[in-house]
Amino acid sequence: MESSNVLPQSSRQRNPWWWIPTLYIGEGLPNVVVMTVAVVMYMQLGMSDTEIALYTSWLGLPWVIKPFWSPFVDLYRTKRWWVLTMQALLGSSLAGVAFTLNTPFWFQGTMACFFLMAFSSATHDIAADGFYMLELTDHQQTWFVGIRNLFYRLAVIFGNGVLIPVAGILQIYFKDETAFTWSLVFYGLAALFIGIWLYHAYIMPHPSSDQRHNTSFKEVASGFIPMFVGYFRKFPVKETVFAMLFLLLYRFPEALLTKMSLTFLQRPNSEGGLGLSPQEFGLANGTVGLIGLMLGGIVGGWLASRDGLKRWLWPMVCAITLPDIVYVYMSYTMPDNLVLISCCLFVEQFGYGLGFTALTLYMLYFSQGVFKTSHYAICTGISYLGLMLPGMVSGWMKDSMGYQTFFVVVMALCVITFLVAAFIRIDPEFGKKKE
């Protein structure tokens, strides 16, 4: 066996397969709740697309600014401690959403709990990704990127393909009790997450490289400046600028599409949507579409680990942009065949999964160095900003021009992804298996 493939002592004691799947389910679940399930819930509670896009996009703020507190995760206590603490807090915030849904201040209460959930989830992301990088070699990170994305997407399937249909089924039994049915869903979700927390408290390894820190606030603050400055001095200025633009704008069309595609599938025909029921939505988008997403992620990780990221960059750029044309097609033809709709969503989501692999690996590539956890957090923060800002105006754009014109504009803006990908530099050997 090659030396590069030998697992650390902690990993021999606890195989990565025991903790990577559940760790990334725990990372993906609160994210899909905040970014997707909340959109559907607020739509069913009577909010407009403009309001939904604006308010739920603000929930992405903790992921944008998380680099500013990532040094505390890097320098205080251990990554394992942060993971477990945030998972306990996430379970509590889910229960908080369930409780406040049936109060007179339901909107303010649920938004406050969602913000707490988003903050805890963003912090959990920092610690989980740092733990992942500490435990695995470079090649193992590349190989497992498809696996971690797979289980992250399984959490997304659970959110879209299980939680939303379950809410729809409950609404059949509890008519005119939308808030109550969603509170039942969130109570169940809180119990599930507490179970994940207890499992990880037992199963997650204690890597020797995950050192316990008892650093003072002053020491953490003094360490922030060299960490932050070091991020922007990793490469020449020109290359760094192009990298920032890539992280910010690579998913620009998807940022506009994400929330409005959800409402398009479920709004009635009279409002320009396809009028899918929660159960049909769960099957078409939450199951078939996300299976395509997972397969795309697995294929992307396998290709990149075999030939390197640079070899597959442009196919991945095409994959994340061109399949968006299916929404233009559906908005003009308004199909009512669930099989056809599911096939369209499968194609688009497969492309997104394949293309997203390029962004994930590029962030790993750009984060190499001493402060890899914090630098990766900065990368993801910039990437989330690229989702948050366009997402905030996507509802207004759609309400102003309608679904058909909106989707055509999204396709035209795919040129931005091609432009930012044209100027980045990647080591041709990055991601390849070392002989």
N, C-alpha and C positions, 0 to 999 in steps of 0.2 A: 504493500500500500504506500502511495506517495505521501511524503511528509505534509504536503499542503492539505491533504484530506483527513489527517488525523484530528479527531475531535479533542477539545480540552478535557481535562480530568472530569470537570463537572458534567460535561455533555455525555461522557461515557457512563456516568452514573445515572443521568437522566436524559434519555434520548430526546432530541429536539422535536420528534413527532408527538411527544407527550404534551408539550407546552406551546409550540408554535401555532397549531390550529386554534386552540382555545384562546390564546393571547390575542390573535388577530380577529377572532369573533368578538372578543371583548373590546377591541379597538373599533371595529366596524359597526357594532350594534348601536351605541349611542349616537354615532355620526349619522346613520341612516334615520334614526328617530328624529333627530334635530332637523336634518336637511330634507327629508322626504316624507316621513310619516306625519310630521307637524304640518306640512303643506296640505296633505289630504285632510287632516283633521280640521284645520282652520277653514278649508273650502267647504266641508260639510257643515260647519258651524255658521256659514253665511258670509264669509269675507270675500272681497273682490280679488281678482288677480293682481291688481296694482298693490293692494294692501298686503297680500300674501307674499309677493316677491320682495317688497320693501322690508317688512318686519322679519321674515324668516332669513333673509340675506344678512341682516344685522347679527343673527345668531352665529354667523361665520367669523365674527370679529375675534373671539378668543384664539382661533387657529391662525389668524393673521398676526396677532401680537405675541404669540407664544414664544418667539425668540427672545423677548425681553425678560422672560422669567426662566428660560431654559438653563441659564448658568446655575440657578439654584438647584435644578434637578441634577445638573452635572456635578456640583460641588457640595451638596448637602445630602447626607445619608447615602442610601444605595438606590440603584435603579429598581431593584426588586421591591424595596420599601415604598417607593413612589407608585409603582404599579398597583400594589395591593391597597394602598391608602386611597388612591383615586377610584378604584373599583368599588370600594365601600361607599364612597361619596356619590358615585353614579347611581348605585342602587337606591340611595336615599332621595336623590333628585327625581328619579322616576316615580317613586311613591309620592313625592310632592306634587307632581303633575296630576296624578290620579286624584289626589285630595282636593286640589284647588279647582278642578274642572266643574265641580258642582257648587261653587260658591258664587256670590254676586260679582266678585272681582276676578272672574275666571280668566279673562284675557291677561290682565296684569299678573295674576298669580302663575299662570302657566308659562308666560314669557320669562318671569323671574326664575322659575325652576329650569326652564330650557337653557337660560343663560348659565346657571350653575352647572347644568349638565354639560354644556359646551365647554366651559372653563375646565371642568374636571376631565373631560374627554381629551381636550387639547394637551393637558398636562400628562395624561395617560399615554398619549401618542409619543411624546418626547421620551418618556421613560421606557416604553415598550420598544420603540425603535432603537434606543440606546442599548437596551438589554440584548436585543437581536444582534447588533453589531459587535457587542462585547463577546458574545458566546460563539459566533461563527466566523470561519475564515472568509477571505474575500470570495473565493470560488463558491463556498457553501452559501454565502449571502446571495450570490447571483442565482444559484440553483434553487434556493428556497424562496426567491422573490415571487416566483409563480405560485408556489404553495401558499405563502402568506397572503398573496392577493386572492387566491382561491377561497380561503376561509374568511377573509374580509368580505368577499362578495357573497359568501354563504350567509353572512349576517345581513347583507343587503337583501338577499332573497327572503330571509326570514321576516325582515321588516316589511317589504313590499308584497311578498307572496303568501305570508301567513298572517301578520298582524292586521293588515288592511282588510283582507277577506273575513277574518274573524270579527272585526268590528262591523263589517257589513252583515254578517250572519246574526250577530247580536241585535243589530238594528231591526231585523225582521221580527224578532221576538219582543223587543222593547221599542215599539213604535213611538216616534216623537220623543225619544229619550237619547238623542245623539251624544250629549255630554256624558250621560251615565254609562253608555256602552263603551265610550273611549276610556273612562276612568277604570272600568273593569279590565280593559286591555293593558293599561299602564300598571295596575296593581300586579297583574300576572307577570309583566315584564320586569318589574322591580324584584319579584321573588326569584326569577330566573337569573338576574344579574347578581344577586346576593349569593346564589349557588355557584356561579362562576368565580366569584371572589373567594369563597371557601375552598373551592377546588385548587385554585392557584396558590393559596396560602400553604397547601400541602405539597403540590406537585412541582412548582417552579424551582429550578436548581439555584445553588448559591455559588456562582462563578468566582474564582479567585481574583479575577480582574475587576469585579464589581465591588470596589472598596468602600467601606463605611467612612463617611465624612462627618465631622462635627465642626464644620467651618462657621465662623462668625459672619454676621451680616456684612461687616466691613471688609472681610477677606473675600466674600463672594462678590461684593460690589467692585472691589479692586481687580478681581479676575475677569469681570465682564468686559472691560475696555480692551485688553489684549485679545480676548476671544473674538469680540465683534470686529476689531480692526483686522485681526488675522484672517477673518472670513473674506474681506475685500482685497487682501493682499496675497491670496493664494495663487492668483494668476495675474498676468499683465492687465493693465486697466482696460484696454479695448476688449480683451477676451472676457473680463468680468462683466462689463456692460452688456455684452451680447448674451452672456449667461443669465443675467438678471431679466433681460427682455424675454428670453426663452421661458424661464420659470413663470413669468407674469402673464404672458400672452399665448403660450402653447395651447391652452384650453379655452381661449376666448370664445369661439363659437359654441362650445359645450356649456360655457358659463351662461350664455343667453338661453340656450335650449333646455337646460336641465329642469327648471321649475315649470316652465310653460309646457313642456312635453307631458308632464304629469297632469296638469289641468286639461290639456287638449284631449287626452285619452278619456277623461271622465266627465267633462262638461257636456251637457245635452246638445243634440244637433242644432237646436234653435240658437245656441250660443257659439256655433262653429266647431264644437267638439265631437268626438266619436260616440259619447254617451255610454261608455262601458260601465257596468256595475262594479262594485268593489270586488266581487268574486272573479269577474272576467278580467278586471285590471290585474288582480293578483296572479292569475294564470298567464296572461299575455306578457305583461311587463315585469311582474315580480317573480315569475318562474322561468318562462321560456326565454325572455329577454336577458335575464341575468345568468341563465345557463350559458348563453352566448358570451356574456361578459367574462365569466369564469374561464371558459374555454379559450377565449382570446388572451387572457392573462397567462394561462398555462403555456400556450403556444409561444407567446412573446418571451416568457422567461426561458423556455427551452431553446429557442432560436438564438437569443442573446448569449446564453451560457455556452452554446456550441461555437458560434462565429464571432461573438463580441457585439457590443451595442452599435458601434459605428457601421458595421455591415448592414444592419437592419433598420437604421434610423429612418430612411426615406419611405420604405414600405410601411413603417409604423405611423409616419406622418400622414400618409394617404389613408391609412386605416381609421385614424381618429377623426378624419374630416369628411371624406367623400360619402360614406354611408348615411350621413345626415340627410341626404336627398330623399330618404324614405318618408320623412315628415312632410316634405313638399308634395310628394305623391299622395299621401293619405289625406292631406288637407284639401286637395283638389278633387279627389275621387270619392272621399268619405266612405270607405269600405265598411260593410257591416258583417263581413265574414271574419270570425275570430281567428281562424287558422291563418288567413292572409295577414291580418294585423300582427299576429304573433311572429310570423316569418319576417316581416319588416323589422320588428323590434329585435329579433334575433340577429339579423344582419348588422343593424346599427350598433347593438351592444357588443357583438363580437369584435367589430372594428374598434370600438372604444377600449375594450379590454386589451387588445393587441397594442394599440397606440399608447395607452397609459403606461405600459411597461417601459417605454422609452423615457418618459418623465421620471418614473421611479428610479430607474438605473442611473439616469443623469444626475439626480440629486445625490445618490450614493457616490457617484464618481466625483462630483464637485465637493463633497463633504469630507473627503479623505484628509487625514491629518490628525493633529493632537486633540482638537475639540470636535471630534466627529459627531457626537450627539448634538451639541449646540448648533453646529454648522448645518447639520441635516434639518434641525428645527427651523433655522432661518430659511432654508430652501423651501420647506413646506409652507412656512408663513407667507412667503412671497407668492407661492403658487395659489394659496387660498385667497390672497388678496385679488389675484386674477380671476377667481371665481366669484368673490363677493361683490365687487363693484359692478360688473356687467349684470349680475343677477339682480341687483337692487332696482335696475331700470328695465329689466326684461318684461315685467308685468305691465308697466306703463307703455312700453313699445307695443306689446301685443294688444292692449286695450285700444291703442291709438290707430293701429293699422290692420288688426284682425290676424287670425292665425295664418292664413295663406301668404300674405305679404311678409309677415314676420319670419316665416320659415325660409322664404326666398332670400331675405336679407341675411339670415344666419348663414346660408350657403355661400353667399357672396363674400362674407367676412372670413371664410375659411382660408382665404389668401394670406391672412395675418399669420396663421400657423406655419404656412410654408415659408414665409419671409423670416420669421425668427429662428426657424430650424436651419436655415441656409448659412447662418453665420457662427454657429457654435463649433467648438473644436472638441474632439473626443479621441483619447488614446485608442488606436485600433486594437490593442491587446486587452483593453478593459473588459472584464466579464468572461473572457475565455478561460477554459479549464487549462491549468498549467500542468504540463507533462513533467 
